[in-house]
Structure formats: structure tokens, C-alpha cells
């Protein structure tokens, strides 16, 4: 076939595909979204488990920016993300009240745990959160704080407050504010033999434990819920609302919830599905 006739055939096929809707138009939405999320969801390995399943179902790639919750919400405020998946309910409610998102969906939960050296020099093993944090402050045992405005950092600050500890008044060299994600903070605690508040998911996936163990768990104040929100396209027109909502819908669907429940490390489930029939406005 001569080049001219081949060119005509190619153009004719392209026109047919376009007319039948089988060829994407030049202005079709890109098939990827940006999700600003927490270091705990990324470093626990959850996203590596669930995102390929979503990609297979939807054809949409998800690019995760792993930050502390406060930083993730700030990224969304700037319009640098399409979706946020975070775990600090007071901060999430403020985000909604600002109109940066209009709907929050429950997705999953796990819990926080107080980690420390097996020798437990502060004597907190088996105590409730209030008693444990009061003893930590009194003993001035080495403590590592994420210090990054993350959901875990916020939970730690609430724990000091519930224990009646004025952290600004008592903090000193024993209190290490590292300004890092969960994995890096755990590495610091491991190297120092220090106490640290961590989310259970990242702890279970963490390998460099040295002699660190869980000392306090099960207190109701350690409950750690995760929520997901679409960034309001009225606030940021560049938001890929259709694809972002598709990701959220998949997360809260039976398929997405099953994928979350199916992620285990060493036989232990890291996150527990919590999506219900209604969302929180």
C-alpha cells in the first residue's frame, strides 16, 4: 500500500474511533490523581497493597504525597492535592468548616500505642494513658516526639494535656522533638532507647525495633480513625473531582474495604474498615 493510501486509512480509523467515543479526546482528564496522606498509611505499606487493586479496577493512577496530617491538609489548602486521607478529626473538622472540602467519609481505623524500652525505666507498662504520660513527665525518661503536626503528634499532645502535664514547662533534653515522619521517629526512638507514641500499623511494619516493645495499649483515647475528603473543586478548579471521587467511592465500597482489611503484616491486620452507609458533612 502506498504512503498516501495508508495515511488516508489511518485518518479514517482515527475519525471512526473518535466518533464512537473509543479514542480519548485531547481535553480528556488526565488518568492520575494526587492524594495527600499520612506517613503512617505510606510507611505501613498499605498503599502499596491497595493502589494496584484500584488501578486495575479504574485505570486511574494515584500519586501519594506522604506528609503529616497538618502538612497534608495544608497541601490541599494550596490546591496541591485532589484528595486527602488523614487521621486527626479536629483538624479534619476545621478543614471542612473552611470549605476546602465539603464531605468527609470514614474509611478505617486502628489505634495508637505507647512504645518504650522493655526495661521500662518510667514504669508505665499496663497503665492508662493519663497515668502513663504523667509518669513519663515525672521521670523525664527519654521521649521522642514526631513534632510535625501529624495526626500522631496531635494525639501525643492531647495525651500530655489529658495527663495534666504542661509540656512547655517540663520539656527539656529528655524530650526529643524530631520533626519527622513515623518511620524516622521510630528509628530515632530505637537508637536512643526512648519512649514514643506510634500508630499500630507503622509499628507492626517497622523492623528496626531493637529492644522497644508496646507498653501501653487499649485505652479508648488511643482510638485512631482515618477519614478521606475530596478537595472542593469550587475552591480549586484544577482538582480532578471525577477521578478523586472515584477513588473515594472505591475506598468506601465493599471492594475497597475488603482490600484494606486484607492487608496484614506477619499475620496481623493493620487497619480495620469503618465505612458506613452515611458520610459526615
C-alpha positions in Angstrom: 0.0 0.0 0.0 1.4 3.4 -0.9 2.0 6.0 1.8 -0.8 8.3 0.7 -3.5 5.5 0.9 -2.0 4.3 4.2 -2.4 7.9 5.6 -6.0 8.1 4.4 -6.7 4.7 6.2 -5.1 5.9 9.4 -7.1 9.2 9.4 -10.3 7.3 8.7 -9.7 4.9 11.6 -9.0 7.8 13.9 -12.2 9.5 12.9 -14.2 6.4 13.5 -12.7 5.8 16.9 -13.4 9.4 17.9 -17.0 9.3 16.6 -17.7 6.2 18.7 -16.0 7.5 21.8 -13.3 4.9 21.8 -10.5 7.4 21.3 -9.8 9.8 24.2 -10.2 13.4 23.2 -7.4 15.9 23.6 -9.1 17.6 26.5 -9.8 14.3 28.4 -9.0 14.4 32.1 -5.5 13.0 33.0 -5.8 9.5 34.4 -4.0 10.2 37.6 -4.7 12.0 40.9 -2.6 13.3 43.8 -3.5 12.1 47.3 -2.0 13.9 50.2 -1.9 11.4 53.1 -0.1 10.5 56.2 3.3 8.8 56.6 1.5 6.1 58.6 -0.5 4.9 55.6 2.5 5.1 53.3 5.2 3.7 55.6 2.9 0.8 56.9 2.8 -0.4 53.3 -1.0 0.0 53.0 -0.9 2.0 49.8 1.5 -0.5 48.1 -1.2 -3.1 48.8 -4.4 -1.3 47.8 -3.4 1.1 45.0 -2.6 -1.6 42.4 -6.1 -3.0 43.0 -7.7 0.4 42.5 -5.6 1.0 39.3 -6.7 -2.4 37.9 -10.4 -1.5 38.5 -10.4 2.1 37.4 -7.4 2.8 35.2 -6.5 5.7 37.5 -3.0 6.1 38.9 -2.7 7.5 42.4 0.3 9.6 43.3 0.7 9.7 47.1 2.4 12.6 48.9 3.1 11.3 52.4 3.2 14.0 55.0 2.0 14.6 58.5 -1.8 15.3 58.6 -1.3 19.0 59.2 1.0 19.3 56.2 -1.3 17.1 54.1 -4.2 19.4 54.8 -2.1 22.5 54.1 -1.1 21.0 50.7 -4.8 20.6 49.9 -5.5 24.1 51.0 -3.0 25.3 48.4 -4.7 23.1 45.7 -1.7 20.8 45.5 -3.8 17.6 46.0 -7.1 16.2 44.8 -7.8 14.0 47.8 -6.7 13.9 51.4 -6.6 10.8 53.6 -5.7 11.7 57.1 -6.2 10.9 60.8 -6.8 14.0 63.0 -10.5 14.5 63.5 -10.4 18.0 65.0 -8.1 19.2 62.1 -10.4 17.5 59.6 -13.5 19.2 61.0 -11.7 22.6 60.8 -10.8 21.8 57.2 -14.4 21.1 56.4 -15.6 24.3 58.2 -13.2 26.3 56.0 -14.9 24.9 52.9 -11.7 23.3 51.5 -13.7 20.1 51.4 -17.5 19.6 51.7 -17.7 15.9 52.7 -15.7 13.6 55.0 -16.0 9.8 54.7 -15.0 7.3 57.4 -12.6 4.8 55.9 -10.8 2.8 58.5 -9.3 2.9 61.9 -6.5 1.4 64.1 -5.0 2.6 67.3 -2.1 4.3 68.8 0.3 2.5 71.1 2.9 3.8 73.5 6.2 2.2 72.7 9.3 2.1 75.0 12.3 0.1 76.1 11.5 -3.4 77.5 13.2 -2.3 80.8 10.6 0.4 81.1 12.5 2.9 83.3 9.5 5.2 83.7 7.3 2.3 84.9 4.4 2.8 82.6 3.7 -0.7 81.5 0.0 -1.6 81.5 -1.1 1.9 82.7 -3.8 4.0 81.2 -2.8 7.0 79.0 -3.2 9.6 81.7 -1.2 7.8 84.3 1.5 6.8 81.8 2.1 10.3 80.4 2.2 11.7 83.9 4.9 9.2 84.9 6.8 9.9 81.7 6.9 13.6 82.6 7.8 13.0 86.2 10.6 10.6 85.4 11.9 12.6 82.4 12.7 9.4 80.6 13.8 9.9 77.0 10.8 10.5 74.8 10.7 11.1 71.0 8.0 13.3 69.6 7.3 13.5 65.9 6.8 17.3 66.2 5.4 17.5 62.7 1.8 18.5 63.2 0.8 15.0 62.2 -2.2 13.1 63.5 0.1 11.1 65.7 1.7 14.3 67.0 -1.7 15.8 67.8 -2.7 12.6 69.7 0.6 12.8 71.7 -0.1 16.5 72.6 -3.6 15.6 73.7 -2.2 12.8 75.9 0.1 15.2 77.7 -2.9 17.6 78.2 -5.1 14.8 79.5 -2.4 13.8 81.9 -2.4 17.4 83.3 1.2 17.9 82.1 2.2 21.4 81.0 4.6 20.3 78.3 6.1 23.7 77.7 7.0 23.9 81.4 8.6 20.5 81.8 10.2 19.7 78.4 14.0 19.6 78.4 16.8 17.4 76.9 14.7 14.3 77.7 12.1 15.4 75.1 13.3 15.0 71.6 11.2 16.9 69.0 12.4 15.4 65.7 10.0 16.9 63.2 10.0 13.7 61.1 7.6 11.0 59.9 6.6 8.0 61.8 9.3 5.6 60.5 12.1 8.1 61.0 10.8 8.9 64.5 10.7 5.2 65.4 14.3 4.8 64.2 15.3 7.7 66.5 13.5 6.1 69.4 15.1 2.8 68.7 18.6 4.3 68.6 18.0 6.2 71.9 16.0 3.6 73.8 13.3 6.1 74.1 9.5 6.2 74.5 7.4 7.2 71.6 3.7 7.3 70.6 3.1 5.5 67.3 0.3 4.2 65.2 0.0 0.4 65.4 0.1 0.0 61.7 3.5 1.5 61.2 4.8 -0.2 64.4 3.8 -3.6 63.0 5.6 -2.9 59.7 8.6 -1.4 61.5 11.7 -3.8 61.6 14.4 -1.8 63.4 12.9 -2.3 66.9 16.0 -3.1 69.0 14.5 -3.6 72.5 11.4 -1.4 72.0 8.1 -3.0 72.9 4.4 -2.0 73.3 3.9 -0.8 76.9 0.5 0.9 76.8 -2.4 0.0 74.5 -6.2 -0.4 74.5 -7.1 2.9 76.2 -10.1 4.5 74.5 -8.2 7.7 74.0 -5.8 5.8 71.7 -8.5 5.2 69.0 -7.2 6.3 65.6 -9.9 6.9 62.9 -9.0 7.8 59.3 -11.1 10.0 57.1 -10.9 10.8 53.3 -12.1 14.0 51.6 -12.2 15.4 48.1 -10.7 18.8 47.8 -13.5 21.3 46.8 -13.3 22.0 43.1 -15.2 25.2 43.6 -12.2 26.3 45.7 -9.6 24.9 43.4 -10.8 24.4 39.8 -7.8 22.3 38.9 -8.9 19.5 41.2 -9.7 16.3 39.3 -13.0 15.9 41.0 -14.4 13.0 38.9 -11.4 10.8 39.4 -10.8 11.8 43.0 -14.4 10.9 43.9 -14.0 7.6 42.1 -11.1 6.8 44.4 -13.1 7.8 47.5 -16.1 5.7 46.3 -13.8 2.7 45.8 -12.2 3.1 49.2 -15.6 3.0 50.9 -17.1 0.3 48.7 -17.2 -3.3 49.8 -14.3 -4.0 47.4 -12.1 -1.2 48.8 -13.0 -2.1 52.4 -12.1 -5.7 51.8 -8.7 -4.6 50.3 -8.0 -2.6 53.5 -8.9 -5.5 55.7 -6.8 -7.9 53.7 -3.6 -6.0 54.3 -1.6 -7.9 57.0 2.0 -7.9 58.3 3.1 -11.1 60.0 -0.4 -12.3 60.0 -1.7 -9.2 61.9 -4.3 -6.9 60.4 -3.0 -3.3 60.4 -6.2 -1.3 59.6 -9.9 -2.1 60.1 -12.6 -0.9 57.7 -15.1 1.6 59.1 -17.0 3.0 56.1 -20.7 3.1 56.8 -23.8 4.0 54.8 -23.5 7.7 55.5 -20.8 10.3 55.3 -20.1 13.2 57.6 -20.8 16.6 56.2 
